[in-house]
Amino acid sequence: MRLLDGIAGLFAKDMAMDLGTANTLIYVKGEGIVLNEPSVVALSRDTGKVVAVGREAKEYLGRTPQKIVAIRPMKDGVIADFEVTSVMIKYFLKKVRKRATLFRPRLIVAVPTGITQVEKRAVIDSAEQAGARQVNLIEEPMAAAIGSDLPIHKPVGNMIVDIGGGTTEVAVISLSAVAYSESVRVAGDEANEAIIRYVQNHHQISIGENEAERIKLEIGSACPLPQTHTTDVAGKEILTGIPRSFKMNDEEIRRALTEPVNVIIESIKRTFEKTPPELASDITHSGIWLAGGGALLRGLDTLLADMLQLPIHVEKDPLTTVTRGAGRVMESMNEYQQVFIN
């Protein structure tokens, strides 16, 4: 058996996956990140057959005819629809494994902190059904810390704030373990919903999820910008249903995002309250590291630095930090055995 495992290790393309609420990224050993697609599946209502997965399926959101439904099978970082998630993982792994191979890959999957045993089992079962021969789980903040080159092996406190699609994870890491963590279900998706609510309440216009995300990426910010930014917004009047377009500026979007941004700030403060003084004092020198797509919100680092009076560092490519960290673990499995949580 060990001989077979050894042979499989030589020939299989081992992988690491960030199975996110908004996006799924896959790292292949020796190749780097080879896939970054939305975590969306479009299905036929009549037959249940898969119509589209990933980027193409995301275009279907809010635009599907009655016979097709677009589903996001991940909610708040965990599996909400087991069957659809299995289909999605299988599709992505097949896309990455361009040719069929005799040996199934080992797979590392990044998951939220505080994930339950039932949720862990669901992730492992989905990955195994999709073709993985061995599945190891790593907490997303730990993967983000490794991807950020933080000294996780040392007896030193490191704080990472991973703002994903469904959850924001705040964690203090020392000696290859999470000393304390706080997880809130407010992140990129909630920011989009806040924009949708603001446009409904202040402009009486209904907009879709994709339009809200586009607005956030184009003119969203956490603190005032040097110059005003505007964008055209397209939706329909709530009272009449007639399509309308109008302009919005960054100040309005900033007001819309105030609540989700404040929730993230409060979660960081609560984490400090529960962190031992020695670890907290380490963070006063090293600062806080931001990862995840939410770290790209303009001015968020500046706002956090002002509010917390601490150095704030944003990863060069925060969207891929978790995947790169999980990939580094895959490249050196023996060195990182202690970071797995299953």
Secondary structure as GFF3:
##gff-version 3
##sequence-region A 1 342
A	DSSP	alpha_helix	2	11	.	.	.	ID=ss1
A	DSSP	beta_strand	15	19	.	.	.	ID=ss2
A	DSSP	beta_strand	23	28	.	.	.	ID=ss3
A	DSSP	beta_strand	32	38	.	.	.	ID=ss4
A	DSSP	beta_strand	41	44	.	.	.	ID=ss5
A	DSSP	beta_strand	50	53	.	.	.	ID=ss6
A	DSSP	alpha_helix	55	58	.	.	.	ID=ss7
A	DSSP	beta_strand	68	71	.	.	.	ID=ss8
A	DSSP	beta_strand	74	75	.	.	.	ID=ss9
A	DSSP	beta_strand	78	79	.	.	.	ID=ss10
A	DSSP	alpha_helix	82	96	.	.	.	ID=ss11
A	DSSP	beta_strand	106	111	.	.	.	ID=ss12
A	DSSP	alpha_helix	117	129	.	.	.	ID=ss13
A	DSSP	beta_strand	134	139	.	.	.	ID=ss14
A	DSSP	alpha_helix	140	147	.	.	.	ID=ss15
A	DSSP	beta_strand	158	163	.	.	.	ID=ss16
A	DSSP	beta_strand	168	174	.	.	.	ID=ss17
A	DSSP	beta_strand	177	184	.	.	.	ID=ss18
A	DSSP	alpha_helix	188	203	.	.	.	ID=ss19
A	DSSP	beta_strand	205	206	.	.	.	ID=ss20
A	DSSP	alpha_helix	209	219	.	.	.	ID=ss21
A	DSSP	beta_strand	230	237	.	.	.	ID=ss22
A	DSSP	beta_strand	243	249	.	.	.	ID=ss23
A	DSSP	alpha_helix	250	274	.	.	.	ID=ss24
A	DSSP	alpha_helix	277	286	.	.	.	ID=ss25
A	DSSP	beta_strand	288	291	.	.	.	ID=ss26
A	DSSP	three_ten_helix	293	296	.	.	.	ID=ss27
A	DSSP	alpha_helix	300	308	.	.	.	ID=ss28
A	DSSP	beta_strand	312	314	.	.	.	ID=ss29
A	DSSP	three_ten_helix	318	320	.	.	.	ID=ss30
A	DSSP	alpha_helix	321	331	.	.	.	ID=ss31
A	DSSP	three_ten_helix	333	339	.	.	.	ID=ss32
###
